[in-house]
Amino acid sequence: MAIVEEDAVLGSGCVLEPFARVCAGTRLGDRVRLGQGAVVGGAPQHSAWRGERAACEVGSDVRLGEYATVNGGMFGATRVGDGAFVMAYAHVGHDAELGARAILANAVQLAGHVRVGTGANIGGGTLVHQHVRVGDLAFVAGGLRLERDAAPWSRIMGEPARWAGINRIGLERDGWTRERIVMTESVLRIVFRSGFPLDGALARLASIDSSEALELARFCKENGRGLLRPSH
């Protein structure tokens, strides 16, 4: 038996396996599949929560594995984008955002307010600190403690976590051309391999006429937990 609470909305073609639960204030898109024991829209795990209605928005074609949990938001809605895949025992904290087609492997733990970009992939067992951002199409290896922001299109590996180059395989799978990958690698190297302080690297990016340079500069300037760079 699955449980759908009052004021929860399910799109067409959703499948709820035994003991799955859709909590009040949750909206599921079409063709969402909740594995056995998965809970969506549960109470925020925050000491200031006093029983207010928590909101959770899940897009279409999303899959949650067995016993995965997505907490509702305290300050807005927790959001899971179209086509995302949250594997077994993974957790998405309150007010987090999981981009379209993002993947959380088994037992990934996202704290509150984490933002994971479109097509990003986080390996099994990785722990992500609150307010950390993982950029679009980034790859974060399994078993890590991620305490700073992971730039888009990058690989994050090692213990402690470090920037390990461009996520070439991820970009190729996303259909990027060779020329675009080469451009992206060149702008990433300015930030992570040039030896410039961040302000200097951003000044160099500003002189490059490309959408990749503009996007990387925007990501670096946004508030988060501070960019994961070799100097850290």
C-alpha positions as CSV (number, residue, x, y, z in Angstrom):
1,M,0.0,0.0,0.0
2,A,1.2,3.5,-0.9
3,I,0.1,6.7,0.8
4,V,-1.0,9.9,-0.9
5,E,-1.9,12.7,1.6
6,E,-4.5,15.3,1.2
7,D,-3.5,18.3,-1.0
8,A,-1.0,16.2,-2.9
9,V,-1.3,16.2,-6.7
10,L,-0.1,13.4,-9.1
11,G,0.3,13.7,-12.8
12,S,-0.8,11.1,-15.3
13,G,1.0,7.8,-15.4
14,C,2.6,7.9,-12.0
15,V,3.7,4.7,-10.4
16,L,3.9,4.3,-6.6
17,E,5.5,1.1,-5.3
18,P,4.5,-0.4,-1.9
19,F,5.0,1.9,1.1
20,A,5.9,5.0,-1.0
21,R,4.5,8.2,0.4
22,V,3.5,11.5,-1.3
23,C,3.1,14.1,1.4
24,A,0.7,17.1,1.6
25,G,1.8,20.0,-0.5
26,T,3.6,17.9,-3.0
27,R,3.1,18.1,-6.8
28,L,4.3,15.2,-9.0
29,G,4.5,15.6,-12.8
30,D,3.7,13.0,-15.3
31,R,5.2,9.5,-15.3
32,V,7.0,9.8,-12.0
33,R,8.0,6.5,-10.4
34,L,8.5,6.2,-6.6
35,G,10.3,3.1,-5.5
36,Q,9.4,1.1,-2.4
37,G,9.4,3.2,0.7
38,A,10.3,6.5,-1.1
39,V,9.0,9.6,0.6
40,V,8.4,12.9,-1.3
41,G,7.6,16.2,0.4
42,G,8.3,15.1,4.0
43,A,8.9,17.4,6.9
44,P,12.0,19.6,6.6
45,Q,14.8,18.5,8.9
46,H,15.5,21.9,10.4
47,S,15.4,22.9,14.0
48,A,13.2,26.0,13.2
49,W,10.4,24.0,11.5
50,R,7.2,24.3,13.5
51,G,4.9,22.1,11.5
52,E,4.1,24.6,8.6
53,R,3.1,23.1,5.3
54,A,6.2,22.1,3.3
55,A,6.1,22.4,-0.5
56,C,7.7,20.0,-3.0
57,E,7.6,20.1,-6.8
58,V,8.7,17.1,-8.9
59,G,8.9,17.3,-12.6
60,S,7.9,14.7,-15.2
61,D,9.7,11.4,-15.9
62,V,11.4,11.5,-12.5
63,R,12.5,8.3,-10.8
64,L,13.1,7.9,-7.1
65,G,14.7,4.6,-6.0
66,E,13.9,2.6,-2.9
67,Y,13.7,4.5,0.3
68,A,14.9,7.8,-1.3
69,T,13.7,10.9,0.5
70,V,12.9,14.4,-0.7
71,N,12.1,16.9,2.0
72,G,9.7,19.7,1.5
73,G,10.9,23.3,1.5
74,M,10.7,25.8,4.5
75,F,11.4,29.0,2.5
76,G,9.9,28.0,-0.8
77,A,9.6,24.7,-2.6
78,T,12.1,21.9,-2.9
79,R,12.3,21.2,-6.6
80,V,13.3,18.1,-8.7
81,G,13.6,18.7,-12.4
82,D,12.3,16.7,-15.4
83,G,14.0,13.4,-16.0
84,A,16.0,13.4,-12.8
85,F,17.0,10.1,-11.2
86,V,17.4,9.8,-7.4
87,M,18.7,6.3,-6.6
88,A,18.1,4.2,-3.6
89,Y,18.6,5.7,-0.1
90,A,19.6,9.1,-1.5
91,H,18.3,12.2,0.3
92,V,17.4,15.7,-1.1
93,G,17.2,18.2,1.8
94,H,14.7,21.1,2.3
95,D,14.7,23.9,-0.3
96,A,17.2,22.1,-2.5
97,E,17.0,22.2,-6.3
98,L,17.8,19.2,-8.5
99,G,18.1,20.1,-12.2
100,A,16.6,18.3,-15.1
101,R,18.3,15.0,-15.9
102,A,20.5,15.2,-12.9
103,I,21.5,11.9,-11.2
104,L,22.1,11.2,-7.6
105,A,23.6,7.7,-7.2
106,N,22.8,5.4,-4.2
107,A,23.0,7.1,-0.7
108,V,24.0,10.6,-1.9
109,Q,23.0,13.0,0.8
110,L,22.2,16.6,-0.2
111,A,21.8,19.1,2.7
112,G,19.3,21.9,2.6
113,H,19.5,24.7,0.0
114,V,21.9,22.6,-2.3
115,R,21.6,23.4,-6.0
116,V,22.5,20.7,-8.5
117,G,22.6,21.8,-12.2
118,T,21.1,20.3,-15.3
119,G,22.6,16.9,-16.2
120,A,25.0,16.8,-13.2
121,N,26.0,13.4,-11.8
122,I,26.9,12.8,-8.2
123,G,28.5,9.4,-7.3
124,G,27.2,7.1,-4.6
125,G,27.7,8.0,-0.9
126,T,28.8,11.5,-1.5
127,L,27.8,14.1,1.2
128,V,27.0,17.7,0.0
129,H,27.2,20.6,2.5
130,Q,24.2,23.0,2.7
131,H,24.2,25.9,0.2
132,V,26.7,24.1,-2.1
133,R,26.2,24.5,-5.8
134,V,27.0,21.8,-8.4
135,G,27.1,23.2,-11.9
136,D,25.5,21.9,-15.1
137,L,26.9,18.7,-16.4
138,A,29.5,18.4,-13.6
139,F,30.6,15.0,-12.3
140,V,31.3,14.5,-8.6
141,A,32.9,11.1,-7.8
142,G,31.4,8.8,-5.1
143,G,32.3,8.8,-1.4
144,L,33.3,12.4,-1.2
145,R,32.6,15.3,1.2
146,L,31.7,18.3,-1.0
147,E,32.0,21.5,1.0
148,R,32.5,24.0,-1.8
149,D,30.9,24.8,-5.1
150,A,31.7,22.5,-8.1
151,A,32.0,24.4,-11.4
152,P,29.9,23.4,-14.4
153,W,31.3,20.9,-16.9
154,S,33.9,19.8,-14.3
155,R,35.0,16.6,-12.7
156,I,35.5,16.6,-8.9
157,M,37.5,13.7,-7.4
158,G,39.8,12.7,-4.6
159,E,39.9,13.1,-0.8
160,P,39.8,15.9,0.0
161,A,37.7,16.8,-3.0
162,R,39.6,18.6,-5.8
163,W,38.9,19.9,-9.3
164,A,40.1,17.2,-11.7
165,G,39.5,18.6,-15.2
166,I,36.7,18.8,-17.7
167,N,33.9,16.3,-17.7
168,R,34.6,15.4,-21.3
169,I,32.6,12.1,-21.2
170,G,29.5,13.9,-19.8
171,L,29.7,16.6,-22.4
172,E,30.1,14.1,-25.3
173,R,27.1,12.2,-24.0
174,D,25.1,15.4,-23.9
175,G,25.8,15.9,-27.6
176,W,28.4,18.7,-27.5
177,T,30.6,19.2,-30.5
178,R,34.4,18.8,-30.3
179,E,34.9,22.5,-30.9
180,R,32.6,23.5,-28.0
181,I,34.3,21.0,-25.7
182,V,37.7,22.5,-26.6
183,M,36.4,26.1,-25.9
184,T,35.0,25.0,-22.6
185,E,38.2,23.3,-21.5
186,S,40.1,26.5,-22.3
187,V,37.9,28.7,-20.2
188,L,38.0,26.2,-17.3
189,R,41.8,26.2,-17.4
190,I,41.8,30.0,-17.0
191,V,40.0,29.6,-13.6
192,F,41.6,26.3,-12.4
193,R,45.0,26.0,-14.1
194,S,46.3,29.5,-14.8
195,G,47.5,30.3,-11.3
196,F,45.6,33.6,-11.3
197,P,43.6,34.7,-8.2
198,L,39.9,34.4,-8.9
199,D,39.5,38.1,-9.7
200,G,42.2,37.9,-12.2
201,A,40.7,34.8,-13.8
202,L,37.4,36.5,-14.0
203,A,39.0,39.5,-15.8
204,R,40.5,37.1,-18.3
205,L,37.1,35.4,-18.9
206,A,35.5,38.9,-19.5
207,S,37.8,39.3,-22.5
208,I,36.6,36.1,-24.2
209,D,33.6,36.3,-26.5
210,S,31.9,32.9,-25.8
211,S,28.8,31.7,-24.0
212,E,30.9,29.3,-22.0
213,A,33.1,32.1,-20.6
214,L,30.1,34.1,-19.8
215,E,28.3,31.2,-18.0
216,L,31.4,30.2,-16.0
217,A,32.0,33.8,-14.9
218,R,28.3,34.0,-13.8
219,F,28.6,30.8,-11.8
220,C,31.8,32.0,-10.1
221,K,30.3,35.3,-9.1
222,E,27.1,33.9,-7.6
223,N,26.8,33.4,-3.8
224,G,27.4,29.9,-2.6
225,R,29.9,28.1,-0.5
226,G,33.0,29.4,-2.4
227,L,34.4,27.9,-5.5
228,L,36.4,24.6,-5.2
229,R,39.8,25.6,-6.6
230,P,43.3,24.2,-6.3
231,S,44.1,26.9,-3.7
232,H,41.5,25.5,-1.3
